[in-house]
Amino acid sequence: MGQVAVEQWAAEVNRISALRALRRQGAPRMAHLDRITRLARHVLGMPVAFLCVRDADDSWITSGAGLAKAYTERAVSLSVEVVGPEPVTEILDLVGDRRFAEHPMVTRAPAVRSCVAAPVRAPSGRVVGVLSVFDTCTRDPLSGAERSRLADLVAWAELECAMAQAGLGLQETFRTQRDLVAVVSHELRTPLTSVHSSLELLASGLIGVVPRPAGELMEVAVQNIERLVRLINDVLDLSRAQRGELRLRLGDVALDDVIHQALGAVAGIAERAAVPVVVHPGGALVRGDADRLVQVVTNLLANAVSLSPPGVAVEVRCEDGDSHAVIRVIDRGPGLAEEQLDRIFEPFVQDSVEGRPGAGLGLAITRGIVESHGGTVSARSAPGAGATFTVSLPVGGPRDDRPWW
């Protein structure tokens, strides 16, 4: 095989790879591309236009205008044969061209007599398809304005291909993320739960007295496992939320009950940190998802307790207004600089904020839950002066059960 043949073969392999990168082989017709073929007919004043793509062994139409279904295979065949390496190929008289005079599209209906074809390229620059426009009579060459309009339509088709490729790449990224999260859920959370239960059983003394140093080590291990399980649960929640798979189960919710349940969830953390939690109830009622609102207050309390000095109380205030109910969680920790107040609600940011606990998912999930209820969450702080996190919820709340991200 000569050098030229090798280069031609390599170019064809690259072209097919570019096409397959677009995931277009065997794809159904794409309705949004019909705007391009309809415009091609209109701007060139020709009755038939279509956009086809071609693989190593096959070609097919993704969009067409003015073309009966029965002639699809013939039209694709003629399009592939006509197009050349130039930006635009014109065959002004198909009957007078020996290459095409006997083609079924010429000898039978729709009996085309002239054709204009332009290659469509993938983002890599490889030709993956053809935009073709046919007429049933012989024509004069395209004017400069017509060539310019055709070039614009080809560029539009190429942009659509690039956007399709980017969209499919994003879908694959989300699919990979989903699969990874599923592995994390099964391969990490399940054994961690088992280890946690075993350590708690050992620490309880039910199967034998545990020496004090060993008991202290087991307590540290239990705390770290609880932290890892919370992190895994946060990752799973964030992933499901971003895919729209977490939904609100709506009902009438007493915020005092929400705060009480959240206190129970952080009782162990507060006891170990020797940080009391003082609650100022307010009797507010809202419409929302009770479990998710408990998650909100639990996240805020866990952060506040972790940051507060031993013996210094964390406060929780519940305030009832005419249209909104407010929950405030106030700590006396190291506080935050002004430029950090907005960033802490973004995923995976907390670790870069000095003194903030966790992996930076809890506050991102908190904001998602609160905003899904039509509310807002904000932070007010200053370095060395503690922080106040304020959750404002509309009393009426959302009326529909819906995804919350």
C-alpha positions as CSV (number, residue, x, y, z in Angstrom):
1,M,0.0,0.0,0.0
2,G,1.5,3.3,-1.1
3,Q,2.0,6.4,1.1
4,V,-1.0,8.2,-0.5
5,A,-3.3,5.2,0.1
6,V,-2.1,5.0,3.7
7,E,-2.8,8.7,4.3
8,Q,-6.3,8.3,2.6
9,W,-7.0,5.3,4.8
10,A,-5.9,7.1,8.0
11,A,-8.1,10.1,7.0
12,E,-11.1,7.9,6.5
13,V,-10.5,6.2,9.9
14,N,-10.3,9.6,11.6
15,R,-13.4,10.8,9.8
16,I,-15.4,7.8,11.0
17,S,-14.0,8.2,14.5
18,A,-15.2,11.8,14.5
19,L,-18.7,10.7,13.4
20,R,-18.9,8.1,16.1
21,A,-17.8,10.7,18.6
22,L,-20.9,12.5,17.7
23,R,-23.0,9.3,18.4
24,R,-24.9,10.0,15.2
25,Q,-24.8,6.6,13.5
26,G,-28.3,5.2,13.2
27,A,-29.8,8.2,14.9
28,P,-33.4,9.1,14.1
29,R,-34.2,12.3,12.3
30,M,-33.7,15.4,14.4
31,A,-36.6,17.8,14.3
32,H,-34.6,20.9,15.3
33,L,-32.3,20.4,12.3
34,D,-35.4,20.6,10.0
35,R,-35.2,24.4,10.4
36,I,-31.9,24.3,8.6
37,T,-33.1,22.2,5.7
38,R,-36.3,24.3,5.4
39,L,-34.2,27.5,5.3
40,A,-31.9,26.0,2.7
41,R,-34.8,25.4,0.4
42,H,-36.1,28.9,0.9
43,V,-32.8,30.9,0.5
44,L,-31.8,28.9,-2.6
45,G,-35.2,28.7,-4.1
46,M,-35.0,24.9,-4.6
47,P,-37.7,22.3,-3.6
48,V,-35.6,19.6,-1.9
49,A,-33.0,19.8,0.9
50,F,-31.7,17.4,3.4
51,L,-28.8,16.8,5.8
52,C,-27.3,13.3,5.9
53,V,-24.4,11.8,7.8
54,R,-22.3,8.8,6.7
55,D,-20.4,6.1,8.4
56,A,-18.0,3.6,6.8
57,D,-20.8,1.3,5.6
58,D,-23.9,3.4,5.7
59,S,-25.4,6.9,5.3
60,W,-28.7,8.2,6.5
61,I,-30.8,11.3,6.7
62,T,-31.1,13.2,10.0
63,S,-33.2,16.1,8.5
64,G,-35.0,16.7,5.3
65,A,-37.5,19.1,3.7
66,G,-39.5,18.4,0.5
67,L,-38.3,14.8,0.3
68,A,-40.7,11.9,0.2
69,K,-39.7,9.0,2.5
70,A,-39.6,6.5,-0.4
71,Y,-36.7,8.4,-1.9
72,T,-34.6,8.6,1.2
73,E,-32.0,5.9,0.3
74,R,-31.6,7.2,-3.2
75,A,-31.2,10.8,-2.0
76,V,-28.5,9.8,0.5
77,S,-26.7,7.9,-2.2
78,L,-26.7,10.8,-4.6
79,S,-25.7,13.3,-1.9
80,V,-22.6,11.2,-1.0
81,E,-21.6,10.8,-4.6
82,V,-22.0,14.5,-5.5
83,V,-20.2,16.2,-2.6
84,G,-16.6,17.0,-3.3
85,P,-13.7,18.4,-1.2
86,E,-14.6,22.1,-2.1
87,P,-16.6,24.2,0.4
88,V,-19.5,24.0,-2.1
89,T,-20.0,21.5,-5.0
90,E,-22.5,22.5,-7.8
91,I,-23.8,20.1,-10.4
92,L,-25.8,22.4,-12.7
93,D,-27.1,19.6,-15.0
94,L,-27.2,16.1,-13.6
95,V,-28.6,14.7,-16.8
96,G,-25.7,16.0,-18.8
97,D,-23.2,14.6,-16.3
98,R,-22.3,10.9,-17.1
99,R,-21.7,10.2,-13.4
100,F,-25.3,10.9,-12.4
101,A,-27.4,10.7,-15.6
102,E,-28.7,7.2,-14.7
103,H,-29.2,7.7,-11.0
104,P,-32.7,6.8,-9.8
105,M,-33.2,10.3,-8.3
106,V,-32.6,11.7,-11.8
107,T,-34.4,9.1,-14.0
108,R,-37.4,8.7,-11.7
109,A,-39.4,11.0,-9.4
110,P,-38.6,13.5,-8.1
111,A,-36.5,13.7,-11.3
112,V,-33.9,16.2,-10.0
113,R,-31.8,18.1,-12.5
114,S,-29.4,20.1,-10.5
115,C,-27.7,19.9,-7.1
116,V,-25.7,21.9,-4.6
117,A,-23.9,20.1,-1.8
118,A,-21.6,21.2,1.0
119,P,-19.7,19.1,3.5
120,V,-20.6,19.3,7.2
121,R,-17.6,18.9,9.6
122,A,-17.3,17.7,13.2
123,P,-15.5,19.9,15.7
124,S,-12.4,17.9,14.9
125,G,-12.6,19.2,11.3
126,R,-13.4,15.8,9.8
127,V,-16.3,15.6,7.3
128,V,-19.2,13.7,8.9
129,G,-22.1,14.7,6.6
130,V,-23.5,16.6,3.7
131,L,-26.0,19.4,3.4
132,S,-27.6,19.0,-0.1
133,V,-30.2,21.1,-2.0
134,F,-31.8,19.8,-5.2
135,D,-33.8,21.4,-8.0
136,T,-36.1,19.8,-10.6
137,C,-34.6,22.0,-13.3
138,T,-31.2,23.0,-14.5
139,R,-29.8,26.1,-12.8
140,D,-27.3,28.9,-13.1
141,P,-24.3,28.9,-10.7
142,L,-25.0,30.2,-7.2
143,S,-24.5,33.9,-6.7
144,G,-22.0,35.2,-4.1
145,A,-24.9,36.0,-1.7
146,E,-26.3,32.5,-2.1
147,R,-23.0,30.9,-1.4
148,S,-22.6,33.0,1.7
149,R,-26.1,32.0,2.9
150,L,-25.3,28.4,2.3
151,A,-22.0,28.7,4.2
152,D,-24.0,30.2,7.2
153,L,-26.4,27.2,7.1
154,V,-23.5,24.7,7.0
155,A,-21.9,26.5,10.0
156,W,-25.2,26.3,11.8
157,A,-25.4,22.6,11.2
158,E,-21.9,22.1,12.4
159,L,-22.7,24.1,15.6
160,E,-25.7,21.8,16.2
161,C,-23.4,18.8,15.8
162,A,-20.9,20.3,18.3
163,M,-23.6,21.1,20.8
164,A,-24.9,17.6,20.4
165,Q,-21.5,16.2,21.1
166,A,-21.0,18.4,24.1
167,G,-24.5,17.5,25.5
168,L,-23.7,13.8,25.1
169,G,-20.4,14.2,26.8
170,L,-22.2,15.9,29.7
171,Q,-24.7,13.0,29.8
172,E,-21.8,10.6,30.0
173,T,-20.2,12.6,32.8
174,F,-23.4,12.5,34.8
175,R,-23.8,8.8,34.1
176,T,-20.2,8.1,35.3
177,Q,-20.9,10.2,38.4
178,R,-24.1,8.3,39.0
179,D,-22.3,4.9,38.7
180,L,-19.5,6.1,41.0
181,V,-22.0,7.2,43.6
182,A,-23.8,3.8,43.4
183,V,-20.4,2.1,44.0
184,V,-19.7,4.4,46.9
185,S,-23.1,3.7,48.4
186,H,-22.8,-0.1,48.1
187,E,-19.1,-0.7,48.7
188,L,-18.4,1.9,51.4
189,R,-21.6,2.6,53.3
190,T,-22.6,-1.0,53.9
191,P,-19.3,-2.2,55.4
192,L,-18.9,1.0,57.4
193,T,-22.3,0.5,59.0
194,S,-21.3,-3.1,59.9
195,V,-18.0,-1.9,61.4
196,H,-19.9,0.8,63.3
197,S,-22.3,-1.7,64.8
198,S,-19.5,-4.1,65.8
199,L,-17.5,-1.4,67.5
200,E,-20.6,-0.1,69.4
201,L,-21.3,-3.7,70.6
202,L,-17.7,-4.1,71.8
203,A,-17.8,-0.7,73.6
204,S,-21.0,-1.6,75.3
205,G,-19.3,-4.4,77.3
206,L,-22.0,-6.9,76.5
207,I,-19.4,-9.4,75.2
208,G,-16.7,-8.6,77.7
209,V,-15.1,-5.8,79.7
210,V,-13.0,-3.5,77.5
211,P,-9.9,-1.9,79.1
212,R,-10.1,1.8,79.3
213,P,-7.4,2.7,76.7
214,A,-9.1,0.3,74.2
215,G,-12.5,1.8,75.0
216,E,-11.2,5.3,74.3
217,L,-9.7,4.2,70.9
218,M,-13.0,2.5,70.0
219,E,-14.9,5.7,70.8
220,V,-12.6,7.7,68.5
221,A,-13.2,5.0,65.8
222,V,-16.9,5.2,66.2
223,Q,-16.9,9.0,65.8
224,N,-14.8,8.8,62.7
225,I,-17.0,6.1,61.2
226,E,-20.1,8.2,61.9
227,R,-18.4,11.2,60.2
228,L,-17.6,9.0,57.1
229,V,-21.2,7.7,56.9
230,R,-22.5,11.3,57.1
231,L,-20.2,12.3,54.3
232,I,-21.3,9.4,52.1
233,N,-25.0,10.2,52.8
234,D,-24.3,13.9,51.9
235,V,-22.6,12.8,48.6
236,L,-25.6,10.6,47.8
237,D,-28.1,13.3,48.6
238,L,-26.2,15.9,46.5
239,S,-26.0,13.5,43.6
240,R,-29.6,12.6,43.7
241,A,-30.7,16.2,44.2
242,Q,-28.7,17.4,41.1
243,R,-30.4,14.7,39.0
244,G,-33.8,15.8,40.2
245,E,-34.4,12.4,42.0
246,L,-35.1,13.8,45.5
247,R,-38.6,15.1,46.0
248,L,-40.5,16.9,48.7
249,R,-43.1,15.1,50.7
250,L,-45.3,18.0,51.7
251,G,-47.4,18.5,54.7
252,D,-48.0,20.9,57.6
253,V,-44.9,21.1,59.7
254,A,-44.4,22.6,63.2
255,L,-40.9,24.1,63.3
256,D,-40.6,23.5,67.1
257,D,-40.9,19.7,66.3
258,V,-38.3,20.1,63.6
259,I,-35.9,21.7,66.0
260,H,-36.6,19.1,68.7
261,Q,-35.7,16.2,66.2
262,A,-32.6,18.0,65.1
263,L,-31.5,18.4,68.7
264,G,-31.8,14.7,69.1
265,A,-29.7,14.1,66.0
266,V,-26.8,16.3,67.3
267,A,-27.1,15.3,71.0
268,G,-24.0,13.0,70.9
269,I,-21.9,15.6,69.1
270,A,-22.9,18.3,71.6
271,E,-22.3,16.1,74.6
272,R,-18.8,15.2,73.4
273,A,-18.0,18.8,72.6
274,A,-19.4,20.0,76.0
275,V,-21.5,22.6,74.1
276,P,-25.0,23.2,75.4
277,V,-27.8,24.1,72.9
278,V,-30.4,26.6,74.1
279,V,-33.7,26.7,72.2
280,H,-36.1,29.6,72.1
281,P,-39.3,28.1,70.6
282,G,-41.7,30.2,68.5
283,G,-44.7,28.0,67.6
284,A,-44.3,28.6,63.8
285,L,-46.1,26.3,61.3
286,V,-45.1,26.0,57.7
287,R,-46.0,23.8,54.7
288,G,-43.0,21.7,53.8
289,D,-41.1,18.4,54.0
290,A,-40.6,17.7,57.7
291,D,-37.7,15.2,57.2
292,R,-35.8,17.6,54.9
293,L,-36.3,20.6,57.2
294,V,-34.9,18.4,60.1
295,Q,-31.9,17.8,57.8
296,V,-31.5,21.6,57.4
297,V,-31.5,22.4,61.1
298,T,-29.3,19.3,61.9
299,N,-26.7,20.5,59.4
300,L,-26.7,24.0,60.9
301,L,-26.6,22.8,64.5
302,A,-23.8,20.3,63.8
303,N,-21.6,23.0,62.3
304,A,-22.4,25.4,65.1
305,V,-21.6,22.9,67.9
306,S,-18.4,21.8,66.2
307,L,-17.2,25.4,66.0
308,S,-18.2,26.6,69.5
309,P,-15.8,26.6,72.5
310,P,-16.6,24.1,75.3
311,G,-19.2,25.4,77.7
312,V,-20.4,28.2,75.4
313,A,-24.0,27.7,74.3
314,V,-25.3,27.5,70.8
315,E,-28.7,29.2,70.4
316,V,-31.6,28.3,68.2
317,R,-34.4,30.8,67.8
318,C,-37.7,30.3,66.0
319,E,-39.7,33.3,65.0
320,D,-43.2,33.4,63.6
321,G,-44.2,36.1,61.1
322,D,-47.2,36.8,59.0
323,S,-45.9,35.4,55.7
324,H,-42.6,33.9,56.7
325,A,-41.2,31.8,59.6
326,V,-37.5,32.2,60.6
327,I,-35.1,29.9,62.3
328,R,-31.8,31.3,63.5
329,V,-28.8,29.2,64.6
330,I,-26.2,31.3,66.5
331,D,-22.7,30.1,67.5
332,R,-19.8,31.8,69.3
333,G,-17.1,30.2,67.1
334,P,-14.3,31.8,65.1
335,G,-16.6,33.5,62.6
336,L,-16.2,34.2,59.0
337,A,-14.7,37.0,56.8
338,E,-17.2,38.9,54.6
339,E,-15.8,37.4,51.4
340,Q,-16.4,33.9,52.7
341,L,-20.1,34.3,53.5
342,D,-21.5,33.5,50.1
343,R,-18.9,30.8,49.2
344,I,-19.7,28.5,52.1
345,F,-23.0,27.5,50.4
346,E,-21.3,26.1,47.4
347,P,-20.4,22.4,47.2
348,F,-16.9,21.3,48.3
349,V,-16.0,24.8,49.4
350,Q,-16.0,24.5,53.2
351,D,-12.6,22.7,53.4
352,S,-11.0,25.8,52.0
353,V,-12.6,28.0,54.6
354,E,-10.5,27.9,57.7
355,G,-12.2,26.4,60.8
356,R,-15.2,25.1,59.0
357,P,-15.9,21.4,59.6
358,G,-16.7,18.7,57.0
359,A,-16.3,18.4,53.3
360,G,-18.5,21.3,52.3
361,L,-21.6,19.5,51.3
362,G,-23.9,20.1,54.2
363,L,-24.5,23.8,53.6
364,A,-24.9,23.2,49.8
365,I,-27.6,20.6,50.5
366,T,-29.1,22.9,53.1
367,R,-29.5,25.7,50.6
368,G,-31.0,23.4,48.0
369,I,-33.6,22.2,50.5
370,V,-34.5,25.7,51.7
371,E,-34.7,27.1,48.2
372,S,-37.0,24.2,47.1
373,H,-39.4,25.4,49.8
374,G,-39.3,28.9,48.3
375,G,-37.2,30.2,51.2
376,T,-33.7,31.6,51.7
377,V,-30.7,30.8,53.9
378,S,-28.0,33.3,54.7
379,A,-25.1,33.8,57.0
380,R,-24.0,36.8,59.0
381,S,-20.6,36.9,60.7
382,A,-17.3,38.6,61.5
383,P,-14.0,37.1,62.3
384,G,-13.8,36.2,66.0
385,A,-17.5,37.1,66.6
386,G,-19.3,33.8,65.8
387,A,-21.9,33.4,63.1
388,T,-25.6,33.5,62.7
389,F,-27.3,31.3,60.1
390,T,-30.8,32.4,59.2
391,V,-33.4,30.3,57.4
392,S,-36.5,32.1,56.2
393,L,-39.4,29.9,55.0
394,P,-42.7,31.0,53.5
395,V,-45.6,29.9,55.7
396,G,-47.6,28.8,52.7
397,G,-44.7,26.8,51.3
398,P,-44.7,25.0,48.0
399,R,-48.0,23.5,46.8
400,D,-46.6,20.8,44.5
401,D,-44.5,17.8,45.3
402,R,-41.5,18.5,43.1
403,P,-37.7,18.0,42.7
404,W,-35.7,20.3,44.9
405,W,-32.6,21.2,43.0
